Amino acid sequence: MLESDMISKIWKRLMLRGTSFSGSYKKLRGLYLQADPWQMSSDKEQHRFIETNRMLANLAPKYGSILELGCGEGHQSEHLAKLTNSLFGLDVSEKAVERARKRCVEGTFAAAELERLEEAFGARSYDLITACEVLYYLPEIPAAIEMLKSKTDLIFVSNYKERAEKMSQYFPDIEWHRLDDITYEDTVWECRYWQRREQST
Ligand SMILES: C[S@@+](CC[C@H](N)C(=O)[O-])C[C@H]1O[C@@H](n2cnc3c(N)ncnc32)[C@H](O)[C@@H]1O
């Protein structure tokens, strides 16, 4: 490993310390002092994005609108933009959002916390909301999920397997349909979706 890669890895580890389930967004913002802190350009993450798009296209070939939570620098946005003409991306980091705007010119991006979604995009609803590798930074996950359900009929969630176990309490099987895991070498992501049930008359 190059010395610069090693330094960046150590720095990321330090910045991420204590961020899980805590709402320590200042630290997450700090990560973006360097470009692509999560290595979203890597083959591994690009594989995850392609597989996520494949699953989403199986649920519906096209979406009227998509809200991408935790869009970062727009790496996944580039993929999601193929499924909609109306992509909204939200991230706590202003720097990340600036880069996302350049990377994915089709999207509309805002820097805000998910908890302040309406301040960013107003009181609109979305055909699909994606929350990939993002909910485990929130201090109040059930409240966030309830808020998202009020904005859409379809939510897609993916969680890195090592976090998925702790997250599973928020996604009961009776409500959340389990999809295939995404696998890349020894990394696994668990995927689920929630869809509003049709009211029977
Ligand atoms: C691990 S990255 C995942 C990025 C992308 N969703 C993906 O799957 O590749 C998590 C992203 O979520 C953002 N984030 C974390 N908590 C957030 C919150 N409460 N509101 C908006 N964005 C958040 C972080 O800044 C970071 O860019």
The ligand as a MOL file (V3000), in Angstrom:
LIG
                    3D

  0  0  0     0  0            999 V3000
M  V30 BEGIN CTAB
M  V30 COUNTS 27 29 0 0 0
M  V30 BEGIN ATOM
M  V30 1 C -21.0460 5.6430 3.7370 0
M  V30 2 S -21.4910 7.0640 2.8240 0 CHG=1
M  V30 3 C -22.6240 6.3190 1.6440 0
M  V30 4 C -22.8220 7.1330 0.3940 0
M  V30 5 C -23.8100 6.5460 -0.6200 0
M  V30 6 N -25.1690 6.6010 -0.1160 0
M  V30 7 C -23.4570 5.1340 -0.9860 0
M  V30 8 O -24.1810 4.1980 -0.6750 0
M  V30 9 O -22.4110 4.9500 -1.5780 0 CHG=-1
M  V30 10 C -22.6430 7.8590 3.9340 0
M  V30 11 C -23.0480 9.2460 3.4600 0
M  V30 12 O -24.2020 9.6500 4.1970 0
M  V30 13 C -24.0390 10.9930 4.6180 0
M  V30 14 N -24.8920 11.1640 5.8080 0
M  V30 15 C -24.7450 10.5950 7.0180 0
M  V30 16 N -25.7340 10.9650 7.8540 0
M  V30 17 C -26.5530 11.7790 7.1390 0
M  V30 18 C -27.7510 12.4940 7.4460 0
M  V30 19 N -28.3200 12.4570 8.6520 0
M  V30 20 N -28.3180 13.2440 6.4780 0
M  V30 21 C -27.7650 13.2990 5.2280 0
M  V30 22 N -26.6290 12.6550 4.8900 0
M  V30 23 C -26.0180 11.9010 5.8120 0
M  V30 24 C -22.5370 11.1240 4.8440 0
M  V30 25 O -22.1040 12.4500 4.8060 0
M  V30 26 C -21.9670 10.2890 3.7030 0
M  V30 27 O -21.7880 11.0440 2.5580 0
M  V30 END ATOM
M  V30 BEGIN BOND
M  V30 1 1 1 2
M  V30 2 1 2 3
M  V30 3 1 2 10
M  V30 4 1 3 4
M  V30 5 1 4 5
M  V30 6 1 5 6
M  V30 7 1 5 7
M  V30 8 2 7 8
M  V30 9 1 7 9
M  V30 10 1 10 11
M  V30 11 1 11 12
M  V30 12 1 11 26
M  V30 13 1 12 13
M  V30 14 1 13 14
M  V30 15 1 13 24
M  V30 16 1 14 15
M  V30 17 1 14 23
M  V30 18 2 15 16
M  V30 19 1 16 17
M  V30 20 1 17 18
M  V30 21 2 17 23
M  V30 22 1 18 19
M  V30 23 2 18 20
M  V30 24 1 20 21
M  V30 25 2 21 22
M  V30 26 1 22 23
M  V30 27 1 24 25
M  V30 28 1 24 26
M  V30 29 1 26 27
M  V30 END BOND
M  V30 END CTAB
M  END
